[in-house]
Amino acid sequence: MREELLDKNENVLAVLSIYDSLYAIYEGDKDRASQWPARPNRAFEGRRPLDAMVSGDIERVAQYLRYHVYNA
């Protein structure tokens, strides 16, 4: 799955943005930040954000998190 996410340069940047946002949201708690992508989320039709990322919605996940960082 890692290879699928990191096959393009723009995906690498999106993944970095996602984890940067998660660390900001969870105030540096790496465990909680790392668990978020593996949990089902209503914002992604009940899918796990990780599944959304792999299926091509990586930028949608990044935008969702950026919104929550700056509007929380």
mmCIF file as gemmi writes it, N, C-alpha and C atoms, coordinates in Angstrom:
data_model
loop_
_atom_site.group_PDB
_atom_site.id
_atom_site.type_symbol
_atom_site.label_atom_id
_atom_site.label_alt_id
_atom_site.label_comp_id
_atom_site.label_asym_id
_atom_site.label_entity_id
_atom_site.label_seq_id
_atom_site.pdbx_PDB_ins_code
_atom_site.Cartn_x
_atom_site.Cartn_y
_atom_site.Cartn_z
_atom_site.occupancy
_atom_site.B_iso_or_equiv
_atom_site.pdbx_formal_charge
_atom_site.auth_seq_id
_atom_site.auth_asym_id
_atom_site.pdbx_PDB_model_num
ATOM 1 N N . MET Axp A 1 ? 0.828 -1.188 0 1 0 ? 1 A 1
ATOM 2 C CA . MET Axp A 1 ? 0 0 0 1 0 ? 1 A 1
ATOM 3 C C . MET Axp A 1 ? 0.874 1.254 0 1 0 ? 1 A 1
ATOM 4 N N . ARG Axp A 2 ? 1.995 1.194 0.686 1 0 ? 2 A 1
ATOM 5 C CA . ARG Axp A 2 ? 2.895 2.348 0.742 1 0 ? 2 A 1
ATOM 6 C C . ARG Axp A 2 ? 3.352 2.738 -0.663 1 0 ? 2 A 1
ATOM 7 N N . GLU Axp A 3 ? 3.669 1.737 -1.483 1 0 ? 3 A 1
ATOM 8 C CA . GLU Axp A 3 ? 4.136 2.011 -2.833 1 0 ? 3 A 1
ATOM 9 C C . GLU Axp A 3 ? 3.066 2.724 -3.658 1 0 ? 3 A 1
ATOM 10 N N . GLU Axp A 4 ? 1.805 2.339 -3.459 1 0 ? 4 A 1
ATOM 11 C CA . GLU Axp A 4 ? 0.711 2.965 -4.192 1 0 ? 4 A 1
ATOM 12 C C . GLU Axp A 4 ? 0.596 4.448 -3.851 1 0 ? 4 A 1
ATOM 13 N N . LEU Axp A 5 ? 0.825 4.783 -2.599 1 0 ? 5 A 1
ATOM 14 C CA . LEU Axp A 5 ? 0.705 6.18 -2.177 1 0 ? 5 A 1
ATOM 15 C C . LEU Axp A 5 ? 1.899 7.017 -2.603 1 0 ? 5 A 1
ATOM 16 N N . LEU Axp A 6 ? 3.047 6.406 -2.658 1 0 ? 6 A 1
ATOM 17 C CA . LEU Axp A 6 ? 4.261 7.181 -2.882 1 0 ? 6 A 1
ATOM 18 C C . LEU Axp A 6 ? 4.819 7.018 -4.29 1 0 ? 6 A 1
ATOM 19 N N . ASP Axp A 7 ? 3.972 6.635 -5.253 1 0 ? 7 A 1
ATOM 20 C CA . ASP Axp A 7 ? 4.455 6.402 -6.607 1 0 ? 7 A 1
ATOM 21 C C . ASP Axp A 7 ? 4.649 7.679 -7.407 1 0 ? 7 A 1
ATOM 22 N N . LYS Axp A 8 ? 4.09 8.78 -6.97 1 0 ? 8 A 1
ATOM 23 C CA . LYS Axp A 8 ? 4.22 10.055 -7.669 1 0 ? 8 A 1
ATOM 24 C C . LYS Axp A 8 ? 4.713 11.11 -6.689 1 0 ? 8 A 1
ATOM 25 N N . ASN Axp A 9 ? 5.477 12.068 -7.206 1 0 ? 9 A 1
ATOM 26 C CA . ASN Axp A 9 ? 5.989 13.128 -6.343 1 0 ? 9 A 1
ATOM 27 C C . ASN Axp A 9 ? 4.877 13.908 -5.659 1 0 ? 9 A 1
ATOM 28 N N . GLU Axp A 10 ? 3.79 14.18 -6.39 1 0 ? 10 A 1
ATOM 29 C CA . GLU Axp A 10 ? 2.708 14.959 -5.78 1 0 ? 10 A 1
ATOM 30 C C . GLU Axp A 10 ? 2.043 14.184 -4.653 1 0 ? 10 A 1
ATOM 31 N N . ASN Axp A 11 ? 2.027 12.863 -4.741 1 0 ? 11 A 1
ATOM 32 C CA . ASN Axp A 11 ? 1.477 12.065 -3.648 1 0 ? 11 A 1
ATOM 33 C C . ASN Axp A 11 ? 2.368 12.136 -2.418 1 0 ? 11 A 1
ATOM 34 N N . VAL Axp A 12 ? 3.663 12.154 -2.623 1 0 ? 12 A 1
ATOM 35 C CA . VAL Axp A 12 ? 4.588 12.264 -1.489 1 0 ? 12 A 1
ATOM 36 C C . VAL Axp A 12 ? 4.318 13.564 -0.752 1 0 ? 12 A 1
ATOM 37 N N . LEU Axp A 13 ? 4.154 14.643 -1.499 1 0 ? 13 A 1
ATOM 38 C CA . LEU Axp A 13 ? 3.881 15.939 -0.876 1 0 ? 13 A 1
ATOM 39 C C . LEU Axp A 13 ? 2.537 15.929 -0.155 1 0 ? 13 A 1
ATOM 40 N N . ALA Axp A 14 ? 1.543 15.283 -0.739 1 0 ? 14 A 1
ATOM 41 C CA . ALA Axp A 14 ? 0.225 15.211 -0.098 1 0 ? 14 A 1
ATOM 42 C C . ALA Axp A 14 ? 0.297 14.403 1.192 1 0 ? 14 A 1
ATOM 43 N N . VAL Axp A 15 ? 1.014 13.28 1.187 1 0 ? 15 A 1
ATOM 44 C CA . VAL Axp A 15 ? 1.154 12.459 2.394 1 0 ? 15 A 1
ATOM 45 C C . VAL Axp A 15 ? 1.859 13.259 3.489 1 0 ? 15 A 1
ATOM 46 N N . LEU Axp A 16 ? 2.9 13.983 3.125 1 0 ? 16 A 1
ATOM 47 C CA . LEU Axp A 16 ? 3.594 14.822 4.114 1 0 ? 16 A 1
ATOM 48 C C . LEU Axp A 16 ? 2.653 15.883 4.673 1 0 ? 16 A 1
ATOM 49 N N . SER Axp A 17 ? 1.841 16.477 3.812 1 0 ? 17 A 1
ATOM 50 C CA . SER Axp A 17 ? 0.872 17.48 4.259 1 0 ? 17 A 1
ATOM 51 C C . SER Axp A 17 ? -0.15 16.863 5.201 1 0 ? 17 A 1
ATOM 52 N N . ILE Axp A 18 ? -0.612 15.655 4.875 1 0 ? 18 A 1
ATOM 53 C CA . ILE Axp A 18 ? -1.594 14.964 5.714 1 0 ? 18 A 1
ATOM 54 C C . ILE Axp A 18 ? -1.022 14.711 7.1 1 0 ? 18 A 1
ATOM 55 N N . TYR Axp A 19 ? 0.165 14.177 7.175 1 0 ? 19 A 1
ATOM 56 C CA . TYR Axp A 19 ? 0.734 13.883 8.493 1 0 ? 19 A 1
ATOM 57 C C . TYR Axp A 19 ? 1.112 15.147 9.248 1 0 ? 19 A 1
ATOM 58 N N . ASP Axp A 20 ? 1.508 16.188 8.541 1 0 ? 20 A 1
ATOM 59 C CA . ASP Axp A 20 ? 1.777 17.464 9.2 1 0 ? 20 A 1
ATOM 60 C C . ASP Axp A 20 ? 0.485 18.007 9.822 1 0 ? 20 A 1
ATOM 61 N N . SER Axp A 21 ? -0.613 17.921 9.084 1 0 ? 21 A 1
ATOM 62 C CA . SER Axp A 21 ? -1.907 18.369 9.601 1 0 ? 21 A 1
ATOM 63 C C . SER Axp A 21 ? -2.342 17.528 10.799 1 0 ? 21 A 1
ATOM 64 N N . LEU Axp A 22 ? -2.168 16.217 10.7 1 0 ? 22 A 1
ATOM 65 C CA . LEU Axp A 22 ? -2.56 15.338 11.807 1 0 ? 22 A 1
ATOM 66 C C . LEU Axp A 22 ? -1.771 15.649 13.077 1 0 ? 22 A 1
ATOM 67 N N . TYR Axp A 23 ? -0.478 15.905 12.936 1 0 ? 23 A 1
ATOM 68 C CA . TYR Axp A 23 ? 0.328 16.24 14.123 1 0 ? 23 A 1
ATOM 69 C C . TYR Axp A 23 ? -0.126 17.555 14.731 1 0 ? 23 A 1
ATOM 70 N N . ALA Axp A 24 ? -0.54 18.5 13.878 1 0 ? 24 A 1
ATOM 71 C CA . ALA Axp A 24 ? -1.058 19.772 14.394 1 0 ? 24 A 1
ATOM 72 C C . ALA Axp A 24 ? -2.386 19.565 15.112 1 0 ? 24 A 1
ATOM 73 N N . ILE Axp A 25 ? -3.274 18.786 14.511 1 0 ? 25 A 1
ATOM 74 C CA . ILE Axp A 25 ? -4.589 18.535 15.11 1 0 ? 25 A 1
ATOM 75 C C . ILE Axp A 25 ? -4.454 17.805 16.435 1 0 ? 25 A 1
ATOM 76 N N . TYR Axp A 26 ? -3.59 16.801 16.482 1 0 ? 26 A 1
ATOM 77 C CA . TYR Axp A 26 ? -3.426 15.991 17.695 1 0 ? 26 A 1
ATOM 78 C C . TYR Axp A 26 ? -2.276 16.489 18.576 1 0 ? 26 A 1
ATOM 79 N N . GLU Axp A 27 ? -1.865 17.721 18.326 1 0 ? 27 A 1
ATOM 80 C CA . GLU Axp A 27 ? -0.868 18.412 19.149 1 0 ? 27 A 1
ATOM 81 C C . GLU Axp A 27 ? 0.376 17.565 19.396 1 0 ? 27 A 1
ATOM 82 N N . GLY Axp A 28 ? 0.895 16.964 18.319 1 0 ? 28 A 1
ATOM 83 C CA . GLY Axp A 28 ? 2.136 16.205 18.395 1 0 ? 28 A 1
ATOM 84 C C . GLY Axp A 28 ? 2 14.781 18.897 1 0 ? 28 A 1
ATOM 85 N N . ASP Axp A 29 ? 0.803 14.323 19.184 1 0 ? 29 A 1
ATOM 86 C CA . ASP Axp A 29 ? 0.6 12.951 19.649 1 0 ? 29 A 1
ATOM 87 C C . ASP Axp A 29 ? 0.711 12.015 18.443 1 0 ? 29 A 1
ATOM 88 N N . LYS Axp A 30 ? 1.887 11.448 18.246 1 0 ? 30 A 1
ATOM 89 C CA . LYS Axp A 30 ? 2.159 10.627 17.065 1 0 ? 30 A 1
ATOM 90 C C . LYS Axp A 30 ? 1.279 9.383 17.002 1 0 ? 30 A 1
ATOM 91 N N . ASP Axp A 31 ? 0.962 8.796 18.137 1 0 ? 31 A 1
ATOM 92 C CA . ASP Axp A 31 ? 0.119 7.593 18.138 1 0 ? 31 A 1
ATOM 93 C C . ASP Axp A 31 ? -1.272 7.904 17.595 1 0 ? 31 A 1
ATOM 94 N N . ARG Axp A 32 ? -1.894 8.95 18.101 1 0 ? 32 A 1
ATOM 95 C CA . ARG Axp A 32 ? -3.238 9.309 17.633 1 0 ? 32 A 1
ATOM 96 C C . ARG Axp A 32 ? -3.208 9.754 16.175 1 0 ? 32 A 1
ATOM 97 N N . ALA Axp A 33 ? -2.184 10.513 15.814 1 0 ? 33 A 1
ATOM 98 C CA . ALA Axp A 33 ? -2.055 10.965 14.425 1 0 ? 33 A 1
ATOM 99 C C . ALA Axp A 33 ? -1.887 9.779 13.48 1 0 ? 33 A 1
ATOM 100 N N . SER Axp A 34 ? -1.14 8.79 13.879 1 0 ? 34 A 1
ATOM 101 C CA . SER Axp A 34 ? -0.902 7.612 13.039 1 0 ? 34 A 1
ATOM 102 C C . SER Axp A 34 ? -2.124 6.712 12.948 1 0 ? 34 A 1
ATOM 103 N N . GLN Axp A 35 ? -2.99 6.743 13.943 1 0 ? 35 A 1
ATOM 104 C CA . GLN Axp A 35 ? -4.179 5.89 13.945 1 0 ? 35 A 1
ATOM 105 C C . GLN Axp A 35 ? -5.308 6.466 13.1 1 0 ? 35 A 1
ATOM 106 N N . TRP Axp A 36 ? -5.367 7.771 12.963 1 0 ? 36 A 1
ATOM 107 C CA . TRP Axp A 36 ? -6.478 8.417 12.268 1 0 ? 36 A 1
ATOM 108 C C . TRP Axp A 36 ? -6.725 7.86 10.863 1 0 ? 36 A 1
ATOM 109 N N . PRO Axp A 37 ? -5.705 7.697 10.019 1 0 ? 37 A 1
ATOM 110 C CA . PRO Axp A 37 ? -5.973 7.216 8.66 1 0 ? 37 A 1
ATOM 111 C C . PRO Axp A 37 ? -6.586 5.817 8.593 1 0 ? 37 A 1
ATOM 112 N N . ALA Axp A 38 ? -6.446 5.026 9.633 1 0 ? 38 A 1
ATOM 113 C CA . ALA Axp A 38 ? -6.934 3.643 9.616 1 0 ? 38 A 1
ATOM 114 C C . ALA Axp A 38 ? -8.336 3.493 10.2 1 0 ? 38 A 1
ATOM 115 N N . ARG Axp A 39 ? -8.94 4.592 10.601 1 0 ? 39 A 1
ATOM 116 C CA . ARG Axp A 39 ? -10.277 4.521 11.207 1 0 ? 39 A 1
ATOM 117 C C . ARG Axp A 39 ? -11.336 5.009 10.228 1 0 ? 39 A 1
ATOM 118 N N . PRO Axp A 40 ? -12.467 4.307 10.138 1 0 ? 40 A 1
ATOM 119 C CA . PRO Axp A 40 ? -13.542 4.757 9.241 1 0 ? 40 A 1
ATOM 120 C C . PRO Axp A 40 ? -13.96 6.191 9.577 1 0 ? 40 A 1
ATOM 121 N N . ASN Axp A 41 ? -14.326 6.921 8.536 1 0 ? 41 A 1
ATOM 122 C CA . ASN Axp A 41 ? -14.651 8.33 8.713 1 0 ? 41 A 1
ATOM 123 C C . ASN Axp A 41 ? -15.85 8.688 7.832 1 0 ? 41 A 1
ATOM 124 N N . ARG Axp A 42 ? -16.843 9.327 8.43 1 0 ? 42 A 1
ATOM 125 C CA . ARG Axp A 42 ? -18.045 9.725 7.686 1 0 ? 42 A 1
ATOM 126 C C . ARG Axp A 42 ? -17.72 10.659 6.534 1 0 ? 42 A 1
ATOM 127 N N . ALA Axp A 43 ? -16.687 11.465 6.673 1 0 ? 43 A 1
ATOM 128 C CA . ALA Axp A 43 ? -16.32 12.413 5.622 1 0 ? 43 A 1
ATOM 129 C C . ALA Axp A 43 ? -15.909 11.711 4.329 1 0 ? 43 A 1
ATOM 130 N N . PHE Axp A 44 ? -15.581 10.438 4.437 1 0 ? 44 A 1
ATOM 131 C CA . PHE Axp A 44 ? -15.158 9.65 3.28 1 0 ? 44 A 1
ATOM 132 C C . PHE Axp A 44 ? -16.111 8.472 3.042 1 0 ? 44 A 1
ATOM 133 N N . GLU Axp A 45 ? -17.398 8.754 3.257 1 0 ? 45 A 1
ATOM 134 C CA . GLU Axp A 45 ? -18.46 7.772 3.053 1 0 ? 45 A 1
ATOM 135 C C . GLU Axp A 45 ? -18.251 6.518 3.895 1 0 ? 45 A 1
ATOM 136 N N . GLY Axp A 46 ? -17.73 6.695 5.086 1 0 ? 46 A 1
ATOM 137 C CA . GLY Axp A 46 ? -17.512 5.58 6 1 0 ? 46 A 1
ATOM 138 C C . GLY Axp A 46 ? -16.249 4.783 5.729 1 0 ? 46 A 1
ATOM 139 N N . ARG Axp A 47 ? -15.546 5.147 4.675 1 0 ? 47 A 1
ATOM 140 C CA . ARG Axp A 47 ? -14.276 4.463 4.377 1 0 ? 47 A 1
ATOM 141 C C . ARG Axp A 47 ? -13.185 4.996 5.293 1 0 ? 47 A 1
ATOM 142 N N . ARG Axp A 48 ? -12.124 4.225 5.388 1 0 ? 48 A 1
ATOM 143 C CA . ARG Axp A 48 ? -10.949 4.716 6.102 1 0 ? 48 A 1
ATOM 144 C C . ARG Axp A 48 ? -10.264 5.76 5.222 1 0 ? 48 A 1
ATOM 145 N N . PRO Axp A 49 ? -9.753 6.834 5.803 1 0 ? 49 A 1
ATOM 146 C CA . PRO Axp A 49 ? -9.024 7.811 4.996 1 0 ? 49 A 1
ATOM 147 C C . PRO Axp A 49 ? -7.889 7.162 4.194 1 0 ? 49 A 1
ATOM 148 N N . LEU Axp A 50 ? -7.255 6.16 4.756 1 0 ? 50 A 1
ATOM 149 C CA . LEU Axp A 50 ? -6.181 5.465 4.041 1 0 ? 50 A 1
ATOM 150 C C . LEU Axp A 50 ? -6.716 4.828 2.757 1 0 ? 50 A 1
ATOM 151 N N . ASP Axp A 51 ? -7.903 4.229 2.825 1 0 ? 51 A 1
ATOM 152 C CA . ASP Axp A 51 ? -8.504 3.64 1.629 1 0 ? 51 A 1
ATOM 153 C C . ASP Axp A 51 ? -8.842 4.724 0.608 1 0 ? 51 A 1
ATOM 154 N N . ALA Axp A 52 ? -9.327 5.857 1.087 1 0 ? 52 A 1
ATOM 155 C CA . ALA Axp A 52 ? -9.617 6.976 0.192 1 0 ? 52 A 1
ATOM 156 C C . ALA Axp A 52 ? -8.336 7.459 -0.485 1 0 ? 52 A 1
ATOM 157 N N . MET Axp A 53 ? -7.259 7.523 0.265 1 0 ? 53 A 1
ATOM 158 C CA . MET Axp A 53 ? -5.983 7.96 -0.283 1 0 ? 53 A 1
ATOM 159 C C . MET Axp A 53 ? -5.503 7.014 -1.375 1 0 ? 53 A 1
ATOM 160 N N . VAL Axp A 54 ? -5.56 5.727 -1.121 1 0 ? 54 A 1
ATOM 161 C CA . VAL Axp A 54 ? -5.08 4.733 -2.078 1 0 ? 54 A 1
ATOM 162 C C . VAL Axp A 54 ? -5.949 4.715 -3.34 1 0 ? 54 A 1
ATOM 163 N N . SER Axp A 55 ? -7.241 4.984 -3.175 1 0 ? 55 A 1
ATOM 164 C CA . SER Axp A 55 ? -8.139 4.949 -4.331 1 0 ? 55 A 1
ATOM 165 C C . SER Axp A 55 ? -8.072 6.213 -5.188 1 0 ? 55 A 1
ATOM 166 N N . GLY Axp A 56 ? -7.221 7.151 -4.823 1 0 ? 56 A 1
ATOM 167 C CA . GLY Axp A 56 ? -7.037 8.347 -5.638 1 0 ? 56 A 1
ATOM 168 C C . GLY Axp A 56 ? -7.551 9.633 -5.03 1 0 ? 56 A 1
ATOM 169 N N . ASP Axp A 57 ? -8.133 9.566 -3.845 1 0 ? 57 A 1
ATOM 170 C CA . ASP Axp A 57 ? -8.654 10.764 -3.183 1 0 ? 57 A 1
ATOM 171 C C . ASP Axp A 57 ? -7.661 11.359 -2.193 1 0 ? 57 A 1
ATOM 172 N N . ILE Axp A 58 ? -6.383 11.213 -2.466 1 0 ? 58 A 1
ATOM 173 C CA . ILE Axp A 58 ? -5.362 11.67 -1.521 1 0 ? 58 A 1
ATOM 174 C C . ILE Axp A 58 ? -5.452 13.185 -1.294 1 0 ? 58 A 1
ATOM 175 N N . GLU Axp A 59 ? -5.689 13.936 -2.36 1 0 ? 59 A 1
ATOM 176 C CA . GLU Axp A 59 ? -5.777 15.395 -2.201 1 0 ? 59 A 1
ATOM 177 C C . GLU Axp A 59 ? -7.037 15.778 -1.425 1 0 ? 59 A 1
ATOM 178 N N . ARG Axp A 60 ? -8.101 15.024 -1.576 1 0 ? 60 A 1
ATOM 179 C CA . ARG Axp A 60 ? -9.331 15.282 -0.808 1 0 ? 60 A 1
ATOM 180 C C . ARG Axp A 60 ? -9.07 15.096 0.687 1 0 ? 60 A 1
ATOM 181 N N . VAL Axp A 61 ? -8.324 14.069 1.051 1 0 ? 61 A 1
ATOM 182 C CA . VAL Axp A 61 ? -7.985 13.837 2.458 1 0 ? 61 A 1
ATOM 183 C C . VAL Axp A 61 ? -7.112 14.985 2.963 1 0 ? 61 A 1
ATOM 184 N N . ALA Axp A 62 ? -6.137 15.392 2.161 1 0 ? 62 A 1
ATOM 185 C CA . ALA Axp A 62 ? -5.25 16.492 2.56 1 0 ? 62 A 1
ATOM 186 C C . ALA Axp A 62 ? -6.04 17.784 2.761 1 0 ? 62 A 1
ATOM 187 N N . GLN Axp A 63 ? -6.964 18.082 1.86 1 0 ? 63 A 1
ATOM 188 C CA . GLN Axp A 63 ? -7.769 19.295 1.986 1 0 ? 63 A 1
ATOM 189 C C . GLN Axp A 63 ? -8.674 19.238 3.209 1 0 ? 63 A 1
ATOM 190 N N . TYR Axp A 64 ? -9.261 18.08 3.457 1 0 ? 64 A 1
ATOM 191 C CA . TYR Axp A 64 ? -10.116 17.895 4.635 1 0 ? 64 A 1
ATOM 192 C C . TYR Axp A 64 ? -9.343 18.224 5.907 1 0 ? 64 A 1
ATOM 193 N N . LEU Axp A 65 ? -8.13 17.721 6.008 1 0 ? 65 A 1
ATOM 194 C CA . LEU Axp A 65 ? -7.331 17.951 7.211 1 0 ? 65 A 1
ATOM 195 C C . LEU Axp A 65 ? -6.841 19.39 7.298 1 0 ? 65 A 1
ATOM 196 N N . ARG Axp A 66 ? -6.434 19.968 6.168 1 0 ? 66 A 1
ATOM 197 C CA . ARG Axp A 66 ? -6.003 21.375 6.196 1 0 ? 66 A 1
ATOM 198 C C . ARG Axp A 66 ? -7.142 22.262 6.678 1 0 ? 66 A 1
ATOM 199 N N . TYR Axp A 67 ? -8.363 21.98 6.233 1 0 ? 67 A 1
ATOM 200 C CA . TYR Axp A 67 ? -9.514 22.748 6.685 1 0 ? 67 A 1
ATOM 201 C C . TYR Axp A 67 ? -9.633 22.672 8.21 1 0 ? 67 A 1
ATOM 202 N N . HIS Axp A 68 ? -9.469 21.49 8.764 1 0 ? 68 A 1
ATOM 203 C CA . HIS Axp A 68 ? -9.625 21.308 10.204 1 0 ? 68 A 1
ATOM 204 C C . HIS Axp A 68 ? -8.465 21.912 10.998 1 0 ? 68 A 1
ATOM 205 N N . VAL Axp A 69 ? -7.305 22.011 10.401 1 0 ? 69 A 1
ATOM 206 C CA . VAL Axp A 69 ? -6.183 22.655 11.085 1 0 ? 69 A 1
ATOM 207 C C . VAL Axp A 69 ? -6.449 24.15 11.207 1 0 ? 69 A 1
ATOM 208 N N . TYR Axp A 70 ? -6.904 24.752 10.131 1 0 ? 70 A 1
ATOM 209 C CA . TYR Axp A 70 ? -7.046 26.213 10.103 1 0 ? 70 A 1
ATOM 210 C C . TYR Axp A 70 ? -8.401 26.715 10.561 1 0 ? 70 A 1
ATOM 211 N N . ASN Axp A 71 ? -9.368 25.837 10.736 1 0 ? 71 A 1
ATOM 212 C CA . ASN Axp A 71 ? -10.705 26.26 11.135 1 0 ? 71 A 1
ATOM 213 C C . ASN Axp A 71 ? -11.169 25.639 12.436 1 0 ? 71 A 1
ATOM 214 N N . ALA Axp A 72 ? -10.262 25.071 13.175 1 0 ? 72 A 1
ATOM 215 C CA . ALA Axp A 72 ? -10.631 24.426 14.446 1 0 ? 72 A 1
ATOM 216 C C . ALA Axp A 72 ? -10.673 25.448 15.561 1 0 ? 72 A 1
